């Protein structure tokens, strides 16, 4: 087990991430992973990812349980099929790419998505909500496959998949619970694959277990705010936190990346 102060940090960050996910339907892992990668350097990313995946399963069971009547099954299956095509590529990359490279890619990925989302959130014109047109359909399918690849690496393809979901799912309730079922499915598949290949570090299990009561609490509190506070406010807060976390991760990874590429 990690030291006590590390456990406290992990629980606190995961609680905050799962609270946000319970409110808006995504962001729990993509918020928590970059922050934990920076503030708990003693925990390798290959330990953090299973901890977050196991916690995400608990979180999404709660979200689906309270909102199962709002699941849009057609869109769920569309997203699942295309995202599943990218999962094996993500698994392969996660197994063979150096950890510092994965951290750098995640940081860049998070910053780009966060900045794009912040800009969009302040646009005066309403966001498009259709998925029609051959080029638009092709673009959105590619985005879903890319989201599956990112999810296979970091269990956090959410920001890319949300690009599609924001167009296809009309209300925040439909959006949250349909994506909750998707994250639940993808993470069950990933955890099953890790178990078959014995890829979950021993210290991940007790650490994940300690976070479960706090995740359950976060889901109940987040569901309360989901129904009572404006969703747009929480989206903007999430994007700002994402951007800061991504920048911190890039700041930590960039010197190592430059040292690796410097001529001998």
BELKA-V837508 format. One record per pair of residues at least 12 apart in sequence whose ideal C-beta (glycine too) atoms are under 10 Angstrom apart, sorted by the first residue. I is the first residue (numbers start at 1). J is the second residue. D is the distance in whole Angstrom. If there is no record, write none. Layout:
# BELKA-V837508
i=I j=J d=D
i=I j=J d=D
This chain:
# BELKA-V837508
i=1 j=202 d=10
i=1 j=203 d=6
i=1 j=206 d=6
i=1 j=207 d=7
i=1 j=210 d=9
i=2 j=40 d=7
i=2 j=42 d=6
i=2 j=43 d=6
i=2 j=47 d=9
i=2 j=203 d=7
i=2 j=206 d=9
i=2 j=207 d=7
i=3 j=40 d=10
i=3 j=42 d=8
i=5 j=40 d=9
i=6 j=36 d=10
i=6 j=39 d=9
i=6 j=40 d=5
i=6 j=41 d=10
i=6 j=42 d=6
i=6 j=43 d=7
i=6 j=207 d=9
i=7 j=40 d=9
i=7 j=43 d=10
i=7 j=206 d=9
i=7 j=207 d=7
i=7 j=210 d=6
i=7 j=211 d=9
i=8 j=210 d=10
i=9 j=35 d=9
i=9 j=36 d=7
i=9 j=39 d=6
i=9 j=40 d=6
i=9 j=43 d=9
i=10 j=32 d=9
i=10 j=36 d=6
i=10 j=39 d=9
i=10 j=40 d=6
i=10 j=43 d=7
i=10 j=48 d=8
i=10 j=51 d=7
i=10 j=52 d=10
i=10 j=55 d=10
i=10 j=207 d=6
i=10 j=208 d=9
i=10 j=210 d=8
i=10 j=211 d=7
i=10 j=214 d=10
i=11 j=55 d=10
i=11 j=207 d=9
i=11 j=210 d=6
i=11 j=211 d=5
i=11 j=212 d=10
i=11 j=213 d=9
i=11 j=214 d=5
i=11 j=215 d=9
i=12 j=32 d=10
i=12 j=35 d=10
i=12 j=36 d=10
i=12 j=39 d=10
i=12 j=211 d=10
i=12 j=214 d=8
i=13 j=31 d=8
i=13 j=32 d=5
i=13 j=33 d=9
i=13 j=34 d=10
i=13 j=35 d=5
i=13 j=36 d=5
i=13 j=39 d=7
i=13 j=40 d=8
i=13 j=48 d=10
i=13 j=52 d=10
i=13 j=211 d=10
i=13 j=245 d=10
i=14 j=28 d=8
i=14 j=29 d=9
i=14 j=31 d=9
i=14 j=32 d=5
i=14 j=33 d=10
i=14 j=35 d=10
i=14 j=36 d=8
i=14 j=48 d=10
i=14 j=51 d=8
i=14 j=52 d=7
i=14 j=55 d=6
i=14 j=56 d=10
i=14 j=59 d=9
i=14 j=207 d=10
i=14 j=208 d=9
i=14 j=210 d=10
i=14 j=211 d=5
i=14 j=212 d=10
i=14 j=214 d=7
i=14 j=215 d=7
i=14 j=218 d=8
i=15 j=28 d=10
i=15 j=32 d=9
i=15 j=55 d=10
i=15 j=211 d=8
i=15 j=213 d=10
i=15 j=214 d=5
i=15 j=215 d=7
i=15 j=217 d=7
i=15 j=218 d=5
i=15 j=221 d=9
i=16 j=28 d=9
i=16 j=31 d=7
i=16 j=32 d=7
i=16 j=35 d=9
i=16 j=214 d=10
i=16 j=218 d=8
i=16 j=241 d=8
i=17 j=29 d=7
i=17 j=30 d=8
i=17 j=31 d=4
i=17 j=32 d=4
i=17 j=33 d=8
i=17 j=35 d=8
i=17 j=36 d=9
i=17 j=52 d=8
i=17 j=55 d=9
i=17 j=56 d=9
i=17 j=59 d=9
i=17 j=215 d=9
i=17 j=218 d=8
i=17 j=238 d=9
i=17 j=241 d=9
i=18 j=31 d=9
i=18 j=32 d=8
i=18 j=52 d=10
i=18 j=55 d=7
i=18 j=56 d=8
i=18 j=58 d=8
i=18 j=59 d=5
i=18 j=60 d=10
i=18 j=62 d=9
i=18 j=63 d=10
i=18 j=211 d=9
i=18 j=214 d=8
i=18 j=215 d=5
i=18 j=216 d=9
i=18 j=217 d=9
i=18 j=218 d=4
i=18 j=219 d=7
i=18 j=221 d=10
i=18 j=222 d=7
i=19 j=31 d=10
i=19 j=59 d=9
i=19 j=214 d=10
i=19 j=215 d=9
i=19 j=217 d=9
i=19 j=218 d=4
i=19 j=219 d=8
i=19 j=220 d=10
i=19 j=221 d=6
i=19 j=222 d=5
i=19 j=223 d=10
i=19 j=225 d=8
i=19 j=234 d=9
i=20 j=32 d=9
i=20 j=218 d=9
i=20 j=222 d=7
i=20 j=225 d=10
i=20 j=234 d=7
i=20 j=235 d=9
i=20 j=237 d=8
i=20 j=238 d=5
i=20 j=241 d=8
i=20 j=242 d=10
i=21 j=55 d=10
i=21 j=56 d=8
i=21 j=59 d=6
i=21 j=60 d=8
i=21 j=62 d=10
i=21 j=63 d=8
i=21 j=158 d=9
i=21 j=176 d=9
i=21 j=179 d=9
i=21 j=180 d=8
i=21 j=183 d=8
i=21 j=215 d=9
i=21 j=218 d=8
i=21 j=219 d=8
i=21 j=222 d=7
i=21 j=238 d=9
i=22 j=59 d=7
i=22 j=60 d=9
i=22 j=62 d=7
i=22 j=63 d=6
i=22 j=66 d=9
i=22 j=176 d=8
i=22 j=180 d=9
i=22 j=215 d=9
i=22 j=218 d=6
i=22 j=219 d=5
i=22 j=220 d=8
i=22 j=221 d=7
i=22 j=222 d=3
i=22 j=223 d=6
i=22 j=224 d=9
i=22 j=225 d=8
i=22 j=226 d=7
i=23 j=172 d=9
i=23 j=176 d=8
i=23 j=218 d=10
i=23 j=219 d=10
i=23 j=221 d=9
i=23 j=222 d=5
i=23 j=223 d=8
i=23 j=224 d=9
i=23 j=225 d=5
i=23 j=226 d=5
i=23 j=227 d=10
i=23 j=228 d=10
i=23 j=229 d=8
i=23 j=231 d=7
i=23 j=233 d=10
i=23 j=234 d=5
i=23 j=235 d=9
i=23 j=237 d=9
i=23 j=238 d=9
i=24 j=162 d=9
i=24 j=172 d=7
i=24 j=175 d=8
i=24 j=176 d=7
i=24 j=179 d=9
i=24 j=222 d=9
i=24 j=225 d=10
i=24 j=226 d=7
i=24 j=231 d=6
i=24 j=232 d=9
i=24 j=233 d=10
i=24 j=234 d=5
i=24 j=235 d=6
i=24 j=237 d=9
i=24 j=238 d=6
i=25 j=60 d=10
i=25 j=63 d=7
i=25 j=67 d=10
i=25 j=158 d=9
i=25 j=162 d=8
i=25 j=165 d=8
i=25 j=169 d=9
i=25 j=172 d=7
i=25 j=173 d=9
i=25 j=174 d=9
i=25 j=175 d=5
i=25 j=176 d=3
i=25 j=177 d=7
i=25 j=178 d=8
i=25 j=179 d=5
i=25 j=180 d=6
i=25 j=182 d=10
i=25 j=183 d=9
i=25 j=222 d=10
i=25 j=226 d=8
i=25 j=231 d=9
i=25 j=234 d=10
i=25 j=235 d=10
i=26 j=156 d=9
i=26 j=157 d=10
i=26 j=158 d=4
i=26 j=159 d=7
i=26 j=161 d=8
i=26 j=162 d=6
i=26 j=165 d=8
i=26 j=175 d=9
i=26 j=176 d=8
i=26 j=179 d=6
i=26 j=180 d=9
i=26 j=182 d=9
i=26 j=183 d=8
i=26 j=235 d=10
i=26 j=238 d=8
i=27 j=156 d=9
i=27 j=158 d=7
i=27 j=159 d=8
i=27 j=162 d=9
i=27 j=234 d=9
i=27 j=235 d=9
i=27 j=237 d=10
i=27 j=238 d=5
i=27 j=239 d=9
i=27 j=241 d=8
i=27 j=242 d=7
i=28 j=52 d=8
i=28 j=55 d=8
i=28 j=56 d=6
i=28 j=59 d=6
i=28 j=60 d=9
i=28 j=155 d=10
i=28 j=156 d=8
i=28 j=158 d=8
i=28 j=183 d=8
i=28 j=215 d=9
i=28 j=218 d=9
i=28 j=222 d=9
i=28 j=238 d=10
i=29 j=48 d=10
i=29 j=49 d=9
i=29 j=52 d=5
i=29 j=53 d=8
i=29 j=55 d=8
i=29 j=56 d=6
i=29 j=59 d=9
i=29 j=151 d=9
i=29 j=154 d=7
i=29 j=155 d=5
i=29 j=156 d=4
i=29 j=157 d=9
i=29 j=158 d=7
i=29 j=183 d=8
i=29 j=187 d=9
i=30 j=52 d=10
i=30 j=106 d=9
i=30 j=109 d=9
i=30 j=110 d=6
i=30 j=113 d=8
i=30 j=114 d=9
i=30 j=150 d=9
i=30 j=154 d=8
i=30 j=155 d=9
i=30 j=156 d=4
i=30 j=157 d=9
i=30 j=158 d=5
i=30 j=159 d=6
i=30 j=162 d=10
i=30 j=238 d=9
i=30 j=241 d=10
i=30 j=242 d=6
i=30 j=245 d=8
i=30 j=246 d=9
i=31 j=110 d=9
i=31 j=114 d=10
i=31 j=156 d=9
i=31 j=158 d=10
i=31 j=237 d=10
i=31 j=238 d=7
i=31 j=239 d=10
i=31 j=241 d=6
i=31 j=242 d=6
i=31 j=244 d=10
i=31 j=245 d=6
i=32 j=48 d=8
i=32 j=51 d=9
i=32 j=52 d=6
i=32 j=55 d=8
i=32 j=56 d=9
i=32 j=156 d=9
i=32 j=211 d=10
i=32 j=241 d=10
i=32 j=245 d=9
i=33 j=45 d=8
i=33 j=48 d=6
i=33 j=49 d=7
i=33 j=51 d=10
i=33 j=52 d=6
i=33 j=103 d=9
i=33 j=106 d=7
i=33 j=110 d=9
i=33 j=154 d=6
i=33 j=155 d=8
i=33 j=156 d=6
i=33 j=245 d=8
i=33 j=249 d=9
i=34 j=103 d=8
i=34 j=106 d=6
i=34 j=107 d=6
i=34 j=109 d=10
i=34 j=110 d=6
i=34 j=111 d=9
i=34 j=154 d=9
i=34 j=156 d=9
i=34 j=241 d=9
i=34 j=242 d=8
i=34 j=244 d=9
i=34 j=245 d=4
i=34 j=246 d=6
i=34 j=247 d=9
i=34 j=248 d=7
i=34 j=249 d=4
i=34 j=250 d=9
i=34 j=252 d=9
i=35 j=241 d=8
i=35 j=242 d=10
i=35 j=244 d=9
i=35 j=245 d=5
i=35 j=246 d=10
i=35 j=248 d=7
i=35 j=249 d=8
i=36 j=48 d=5
i=36 j=51 d=9
i=36 j=52 d=8
i=36 j=245 d=9
i=37 j=49 d=10
i=37 j=99 d=9
i=37 j=102 d=9
i=37 j=103 d=6
i=37 j=106 d=8
i=37 j=107 d=9
i=37 j=154 d=10
i=37 j=245 d=9
i=37 j=248 d=9
i=37 j=249 d=6
i=37 j=252 d=7
i=37 j=253 d=9
i=38 j=103 d=9
i=38 j=107 d=9
i=38 j=245 d=7
i=38 j=247 d=10
i=38 j=248 d=5
i=38 j=249 d=6
i=38 j=251 d=8
i=38 j=252 d=6
i=38 j=253 d=9
i=39 j=245 d=10
i=39 j=248 d=9
i=41 j=252 d=8
i=43 j=201 d=10
i=43 j=203 d=8
i=43 j=204 d=9
i=43 j=207 d=8
i=44 j=99 d=6
i=44 j=201 d=8
i=44 j=203 d=10
i=45 j=94 d=9
i=45 j=99 d=5
i=45 j=100 d=9
i=45 j=102 d=6
i=45 j=103 d=6
i=45 j=106 d=8
i=45 j=153 d=10
i=45 j=154 d=8
i=46 j=94 d=8
i=46 j=95 d=9
i=46 j=99 d=7
i=46 j=102 d=9
i=46 j=194 d=10
i=46 j=199 d=8
i=46 j=200 d=9
i=46 j=201 d=7
i=46 j=204 d=9
i=47 j=200 d=9
i=47 j=201 d=5
i=47 j=202 d=9
i=47 j=203 d=6
i=47 j=204 d=5
i=47 j=207 d=8
i=47 j=208 d=10
i=48 j=154 d=9
i=48 j=155 d=10
i=48 j=201 d=10
i=48 j=204 d=8
i=48 j=207 d=9
i=49 j=94 d=8
i=49 j=102 d=9
i=49 j=153 d=8
i=49 j=154 d=6
i=49 j=155 d=6
i=49 j=156 d=9
i=49 j=190 d=9
i=49 j=194 d=9
i=49 j=199 d=10
i=49 j=200 d=9
i=49 j=201 d=10
i=49 j=204 d=9
i=50 j=155 d=8
i=50 j=187 d=10
i=50 j=190 d=9
i=50 j=191 d=7
i=50 j=194 d=6
i=50 j=195 d=10
i=50 j=199 d=8
i=50 j=200 d=5
i=50 j=201 d=7
i=50 j=203 d=10
i=50 j=204 d=4
i=50 j=205 d=8
i=50 j=207 d=9
i=50 j=208 d=7
i=51 j=155 d=10
i=51 j=200 d=9
i=51 j=201 d=9
i=51 j=203 d=9
i=51 j=204 d=5
i=51 j=205 d=9
i=51 j=206 d=10
i=51 j=207 d=5
i=51 j=208 d=5
i=51 j=209 d=10
i=51 j=210 d=9
i=51 j=211 d=7
i=52 j=154 d=9
i=52 j=155 d=6
i=52 j=156 d=8
i=52 j=187 d=9
i=52 j=204 d=10
i=52 j=208 d=8
i=52 j=211 d=9
i=53 j=151 d=10
i=53 j=154 d=10
i=53 j=155 d=4
i=53 j=156 d=9
i=53 j=183 d=9
i=53 j=186 d=9
i=53 j=187 d=5
i=53 j=188 d=9
i=53 j=190 d=6
i=53 j=191 d=6
i=53 j=194 d=8
i=53 j=200 d=9
i=53 j=204 d=9
i=53 j=208 d=9
i=54 j=155 d=10
i=54 j=187 d=8
i=54 j=190 d=10
i=54 j=191 d=7
i=54 j=194 d=10
i=54 j=200 d=8
i=54 j=204 d=7
i=54 j=205 d=8
i=54 j=207 d=9
i=54 j=208 d=4
i=54 j=209 d=8
i=54 j=211 d=8
i=54 j=212 d=8
i=54 j=215 d=10
i=55 j=155 d=10
i=55 j=187 d=9
i=55 j=207 d=10
i=55 j=208 d=6
i=55 j=209 d=10
i=55 j=211 d=5
i=55 j=212 d=7
i=55 j=214 d=9
i=55 j=215 d=5
i=55 j=218 d=10
i=56 j=155 d=7
i=56 j=156 d=9
i=56 j=158 d=10
i=56 j=180 d=10
i=56 j=183 d=6
i=56 j=184 d=8
i=56 j=186 d=9
i=56 j=187 d=5
i=56 j=188 d=10
i=56 j=190 d=10
i=56 j=191 d=10
i=56 j=215 d=9
i=57 j=183 d=8
i=57 j=184 d=6
i=57 j=185 d=10
i=57 j=186 d=10
i=57 j=187 d=5
i=57 j=188 d=6
i=57 j=190 d=10
i=57 j=191 d=7
i=57 j=208 d=9
i=57 j=212 d=10
i=57 j=215 d=9
i=58 j=184 d=10
i=58 j=187 d=10
i=58 j=208 d=9
i=58 j=211 d=8
i=58 j=212 d=5
i=58 j=213 d=10
i=58 j=214 d=10
i=58 j=215 d=5
i=58 j=216 d=7
i=58 j=218 d=10
i=58 j=219 d=8
i=59 j=180 d=8
i=59 j=183 d=8
i=59 j=184 d=9
i=59 j=187 d=10
i=59 j=211 d=10
i=59 j=212 d=10
i=59 j=215 d=5
i=59 j=216 d=8
i=59 j=218 d=7
i=59 j=219 d=6
i=59 j=222 d=9
i=60 j=177 d=9
i=60 j=179 d=9
i=60 j=180 d=5
i=60 j=181 d=7
i=60 j=182 d=8
i=60 j=183 d=5
i=60 j=184 d=4
i=60 j=185 d=9
i=60 j=186 d=9
i=60 j=187 d=7
i=60 j=188 d=9
i=60 j=219 d=9
i=61 j=180 d=9
i=61 j=181 d=10
i=61 j=184 d=6
i=61 j=215 d=10
i=61 j=216 d=9
i=61 j=219 d=9
i=62 j=180 d=8
i=62 j=184 d=10
i=62 j=215 d=8
i=62 j=216 d=7
i=62 j=218 d=9
i=62 j=219 d=4
i=62 j=220 d=7
i=62 j=222 d=9
i=62 j=223 d=8
i=63 j=176 d=6
i=63 j=177 d=6
i=63 j=178 d=10
i=63 j=179 d=9
i=63 j=180 d=4
i=63 j=181 d=8
i=63 j=183 d=9
i=63 j=184 d=8
i=63 j=219 d=7
i=63 j=222 d=8
i=63 j=223 d=8
i=63 j=226 d=9
i=64 j=176 d=10
i=64 j=177 d=6
i=64 j=178 d=9
i=64 j=179 d=10
i=64 j=180 d=5
i=64 j=181 d=5
i=64 j=182 d=10
i=64 j=183 d=9
i=64 j=184 d=6
i=64 j=185 d=10
i=65 j=177 d=10
i=65 j=180 d=9
i=65 j=219 d=9
i=65 j=223 d=10
i=66 j=176 d=10
i=66 j=177 d=8
i=66 j=180 d=9
i=66 j=219 d=8
i=66 j=220 d=9
i=66 j=223 d=6
i=66 j=226 d=9
i=66 j=227 d=10
i=67 j=173 d=6
i=67 j=174 d=9
i=67 j=176 d=7
i=67 j=177 d=4
i=67 j=178 d=9
i=67 j=180 d=7
i=67 j=181 d=9
i=67 j=223 d=8
i=67 j=226 d=9
i=68 j=177 d=7
i=68 j=180 d=9
i=68 j=181 d=8
i=69 j=173 d=9
i=69 j=177 d=8
i=70 j=169 d=9
i=70 j=171 d=8
i=70 j=172 d=10
i=70 j=173 d=5
i=70 j=174 d=5
i=70 j=175 d=9
i=70 j=176 d=8
i=70 j=177 d=5
i=70 j=178 d=7
i=70 j=180 d=10
i=71 j=174 d=8
i=71 j=177 d=6
i=71 j=178 d=5
i=71 j=179 d=10
i=71 j=180 d=9
i=71 j=181 d=6
i=71 j=182 d=10
i=72 j=165 d=9
i=72 j=168 d=8
i=72 j=169 d=6
i=72 j=170 d=9
i=72 j=171 d=10
i=72 j=174 d=5
i=72 j=175 d=9
i=72 j=177 d=9
i=72 j=178 d=5
i=72 j=179 d=10
i=72 j=181 d=9
i=73 j=178 d=8
i=73 j=181 d=9
i=74 j=168 d=9
i=74 j=178 d=10
i=75 j=131 d=9
i=75 j=164 d=8
i=75 j=165 d=7
i=75 j=167 d=10
i=75 j=168 d=5
i=75 j=169 d=6
i=75 j=174 d=8
i=75 j=175 d=10
i=75 j=178 d=6
i=75 j=179 d=9
i=75 j=182 d=9
i=76 j=165 d=10
i=76 j=168 d=10
i=76 j=169 d=10
i=76 j=177 d=9
i=76 j=178 d=5
i=76 j=179 d=9
i=76 j=180 d=10
i=76 j=181 d=6
i=76 j=182 d=6
i=76 j=185 d=8
i=77 j=182 d=10
i=78 j=131 d=9
i=78 j=140 d=9
i=78 j=141 d=9
i=78 j=144 d=8
i=78 j=164 d=8
i=78 j=168 d=8
i=79 j=140 d=10
i=79 j=144 d=6
i=79 j=147 d=8
i=79 j=148 d=9
i=79 j=161 d=6
i=79 j=164 d=6
i=79 j=165 d=7
i=79 j=168 d=8
i=79 j=169 d=10
i=79 j=178 d=8
i=79 j=179 d=8
i=79 j=181 d=10
i=79 j=182 d=6
i=79 j=185 d=10
i=79 j=186 d=9
i=80 j=144 d=9
i=80 j=148 d=9
i=80 j=161 d=10
i=80 j=181 d=9
i=80 j=182 d=6
i=80 j=185 d=6
i=80 j=186 d=8
i=80 j=189 d=10
i=81 j=141 d=10
i=81 j=144 d=8
i=81 j=145 d=10
i=81 j=148 d=10
i=82 j=140 d=9
i=82 j=141 d=5
i=82 j=142 d=9
i=82 j=143 d=9
i=82 j=144 d=4
i=82 j=145 d=5
i=82 j=146 d=10
i=82 j=147 d=8
i=82 j=148 d=7
i=82 j=161 d=9
i=82 j=164 d=8
i=83 j=143 d=10
i=83 j=144 d=5
i=83 j=145 d=7
i=83 j=146 d=9
i=83 j=147 d=5
i=83 j=148 d=4
i=83 j=149 d=9
i=83 j=150 d=10
i=83 j=151 d=7
i=83 j=152 d=9
i=83 j=157 d=7
i=83 j=160 d=9
i=83 j=161 d=6
i=83 j=164 d=9
i=83 j=182 d=7
i=83 j=185 d=9
i=83 j=186 d=7
i=84 j=144 d=9
i=84 j=145 d=9
i=84 j=148 d=6
i=84 j=151 d=10
i=84 j=152 d=10
i=84 j=185 d=9
i=84 j=186 d=8
i=84 j=189 d=8
i=85 j=141 d=9
i=85 j=144 d=8
i=85 j=145 d=5
i=85 j=148 d=6
i=85 j=149 d=9
i=86 j=142 d=10
i=86 j=144 d=8
i=86 j=145 d=4
i=86 j=146 d=6
i=86 j=147 d=7
i=86 j=148 d=3
i=86 j=149 d=4
i=86 j=150 d=8
i=86 j=151 d=7
i=86 j=152 d=6
i=86 j=153 d=10
i=86 j=157 d=8
i=86 j=160 d=9
i=87 j=145 d=9
i=87 j=147 d=10
i=87 j=148 d=5
i=87 j=149 d=7
i=87 j=150 d=10
i=87 j=151 d=7
i=87 j=152 d=4
i=87 j=153 d=10
i=87 j=157 d=9
i=87 j=186 d=7
i=87 j=189 d=7
i=87 j=190 d=7
i=87 j=193 d=9
i=88 j=148 d=9
i=88 j=149 d=9
i=88 j=152 d=7
i=88 j=193 d=9
i=89 j=145 d=9
i=89 j=146 d=9
i=89 j=148 d=8
i=89 j=149 d=5
i=89 j=150 d=10
i=89 j=152 d=6
i=89 j=153 d=9
i=90 j=146 d=10
i=90 j=147 d=10
i=90 j=148 d=7
i=90 j=149 d=4
i=90 j=150 d=6
i=90 j=151 d=6
i=90 j=152 d=2
i=90 j=153 d=4
i=90 j=154 d=8
i=90 j=155 d=9
i=90 j=157 d=8
i=90 j=190 d=9
i=91 j=149 d=9
i=91 j=151 d=10
i=91 j=152 d=5
i=91 j=153 d=8
i=91 j=190 d=8
i=91 j=193 d=7
i=91 j=194 d=9
i=91 j=197 d=9
i=91 j=199 d=9
i=92 j=149 d=9
i=92 j=152 d=8
i=92 j=153 d=9
i=93 j=105 d=9
i=93 j=149 d=7
i=93 j=150 d=9
i=93 j=152 d=7
i=93 j=153 d=5
i=93 j=154 d=10
i=94 j=149 d=10
i=94 j=152 d=6
i=94 j=153 d=5
i=94 j=154 d=8
i=94 j=155 d=10
i=94 j=190 d=10
i=94 j=199 d=9
i=95 j=152 d=10
i=95 j=153 d=10
i=95 j=197 d=9
i=95 j=199 d=8
i=97 j=153 d=8
i=98 j=256 d=9
i=98 j=257 d=10
i=98 j=260 d=8
i=99 j=253 d=9
i=99 j=256 d=10
i=100 j=252 d=9
i=100 j=253 d=6
i=100 j=254 d=10
i=100 j=255 d=10
i=100 j=256 d=5
i=100 j=257 d=6
i=100 j=259 d=9
i=100 j=260 d=7
i=101 j=253 d=8
i=101 j=256 d=9
i=101 j=257 d=7
i=101 j=260 d=8
i=102 j=153 d=6
i=102 j=154 d=8
i=102 j=253 d=9
i=103 j=154 d=10
i=103 j=249 d=6
i=103 j=250 d=9
i=103 j=252 d=7
i=103 j=253 d=5
i=103 j=254 d=10
i=103 j=256 d=9
i=103 j=257 d=9
i=104 j=249 d=8
i=104 j=250 d=7
i=104 j=252 d=9
i=104 j=253 d=4
i=104 j=254 d=7
i=104 j=256 d=8
i=104 j=257 d=5
i=105 j=150 d=9
i=105 j=153 d=8
i=105 j=154 d=9
i=105 j=249 d=10
i=105 j=250 d=10
i=105 j=253 d=9
i=106 j=150 d=8
i=106 j=153 d=8
i=106 j=154 d=6
i=106 j=156 d=8
i=106 j=245 d=9
i=106 j=246 d=8
i=106 j=249 d=6
i=106 j=250 d=9
i=106 j=253 d=9
i=107 j=245 d=8
i=107 j=246 d=5
i=107 j=247 d=7
i=107 j=248 d=8
i=107 j=249 d=3
i=107 j=250 d=4
i=107 j=251 d=8
i=107 j=252 d=8
i=107 j=253 d=6
i=107 j=254 d=8
i=108 j=246 d=7
i=108 j=249 d=9
i=108 j=250 d=6
i=108 j=253 d=9
i=108 j=254 d=10
i=109 j=146 d=10
i=109 j=150 d=7
i=109 j=153 d=9
i=109 j=154 d=8
i=109 j=156 d=9
i=109 j=157 d=10
i=109 j=159 d=8
i=109 j=160 d=9
i=109 j=242 d=10
i=109 j=246 d=7
i=109 j=249 d=10
i=110 j=154 d=9
i=110 j=156 d=9
i=110 j=159 d=8
i=110 j=239 d=10
i=110 j=241 d=10
i=110 j=242 d=5
i=110 j=243 d=7
i=110 j=244 d=10
i=110 j=245 d=6
i=110 j=246 d=3
i=110 j=247 d=9
i=110 j=248 d=10
i=110 j=249 d=7
i=110 j=250 d=9
i=111 j=242 d=8
i=111 j=243 d=6
i=111 j=244 d=9
i=111 j=245 d=9
i=111 j=246 d=4
i=111 j=247 d=6
i=111 j=249 d=8
i=111 j=250 d=7
i=112 j=159 d=9
i=112 j=243 d=10
i=112 j=246 d=8
i=113 j=150 d=10
i=113 j=158 d=9
i=113 j=159 d=4
i=113 j=160 d=7
i=113 j=162 d=9
i=113 j=163 d=9
i=113 j=239 d=8
i=113 j=242 d=7
i=113 j=243 d=9
i=113 j=246 d=8
i=114 j=159 d=8
i=114 j=238 d=8
i=114 j=239 d=5
i=114 j=240 d=7
i=114 j=241 d=8
i=114 j=242 d=4
i=114 j=243 d=4
i=114 j=244 d=8
i=114 j=245 d=8
i=114 j=246 d=6
i=114 j=247 d=9
i=115 j=239 d=8
i=115 j=242 d=9
i=115 j=243 d=6
i=115 j=246 d=9
i=116 j=159 d=9
i=116 j=163 d=9
i=116 j=239 d=9
i=117 j=159 d=7
i=117 j=162 d=8
i=117 j=163 d=9
i=117 j=166 d=10
i=117 j=235 d=7
i=117 j=236 d=9
i=117 j=238 d=8
i=117 j=239 d=4
i=117 j=240 d=10
i=117 j=242 d=8
i=117 j=243 d=9
i=118 j=235 d=9
i=118 j=236 d=7
i=118 j=238 d=10
i=118 j=239 d=5
i=118 j=240 d=7
i=118 j=242 d=9
i=118 j=243 d=7
i=119 j=239 d=9
i=120 j=163 d=10
i=120 j=166 d=9
i=120 j=235 d=10
i=120 j=239 d=9
i=121 j=232 d=7
i=121 j=233 d=10
i=121 j=235 d=6
i=121 j=236 d=5
i=121 j=238 d=10
i=121 j=239 d=7
i=121 j=240 d=10
i=122 j=232 d=10
i=122 j=236 d=8
i=127 j=166 d=6
i=127 j=167 d=8
i=128 j=166 d=9
i=128 j=167 d=6
i=129 j=166 d=8
i=129 j=167 d=6
i=129 j=168 d=8
i=129 j=169 d=9
i=129 j=170 d=6
i=130 j=167 d=6
i=130 j=168 d=9
i=131 j=164 d=7
i=131 j=167 d=5
i=131 j=168 d=5
i=132 j=167 d=10
i=136 j=167 d=9
i=139 j=163 d=9
i=139 j=164 d=9
i=140 j=163 d=7
i=140 j=164 d=5
i=140 j=165 d=10
i=140 j=167 d=7
i=140 j=168 d=8
i=141 j=164 d=8
i=142 j=160 d=10
i=143 j=157 d=10
i=143 j=159 d=10
i=143 j=160 d=5
i=143 j=161 d=8
i=143 j=162 d=9
i=143 j=163 d=5
i=143 j=164 d=6
i=144 j=157 d=9
i=144 j=160 d=7
i=144 j=161 d=6
i=144 j=163 d=9
i=144 j=164 d=6
i=144 j=165 d=9
i=145 j=157 d=10
i=145 j=160 d=9
i=146 j=160 d=5
i=146 j=161 d=9
i=146 j=163 d=10
i=147 j=159 d=8
i=147 j=160 d=4
i=147 j=161 d=4
i=147 j=162 d=8
i=147 j=163 d=8
i=147 j=164 d=8
i=147 j=165 d=10
i=147 j=182 d=10
i=147 j=186 d=10
i=148 j=160 d=9
i=148 j=161 d=8
i=148 j=186 d=8
i=151 j=182 d=10
i=151 j=183 d=9
i=151 j=186 d=6
i=151 j=187 d=9
i=151 j=189 d=10
i=151 j=190 d=8
i=152 j=186 d=9
i=152 j=189 d=10
i=152 j=190 d=7
i=152 j=193 d=9
i=155 j=183 d=9
i=155 j=186 d=8
i=155 j=187 d=6
i=155 j=190 d=6
i=155 j=191 d=9
i=156 j=183 d=9
i=157 j=182 d=10
i=157 j=183 d=9
i=157 j=186 d=8
i=158 j=179 d=8
i=158 j=182 d=9
i=158 j=183 d=7
i=158 j=186 d=10
i=159 j=238 d=10
i=159 j=239 d=9
i=159 j=242 d=8
i=161 j=179 d=7
i=161 j=182 d=7
i=161 j=183 d=9
i=161 j=186 d=9
i=162 j=175 d=8
i=162 j=179 d=7
i=162 j=235 d=10
i=165 j=178 d=7
i=165 j=179 d=6
i=165 j=182 d=8
i=166 j=235 d=10
i=171 j=231 d=9
i=172 j=226 d=7
i=172 j=227 d=9
i=172 j=230 d=9
i=172 j=231 d=5
i=172 j=232 d=9
i=172 j=234 d=10
i=172 j=235 d=9
i=173 j=226 d=8
i=173 j=227 d=9
i=173 j=231 d=10
i=175 j=231 d=9
i=176 j=222 d=10
i=176 j=223 d=9
i=176 j=226 d=7
i=176 j=231 d=9
i=180 j=219 d=10
i=222 j=234 d=9
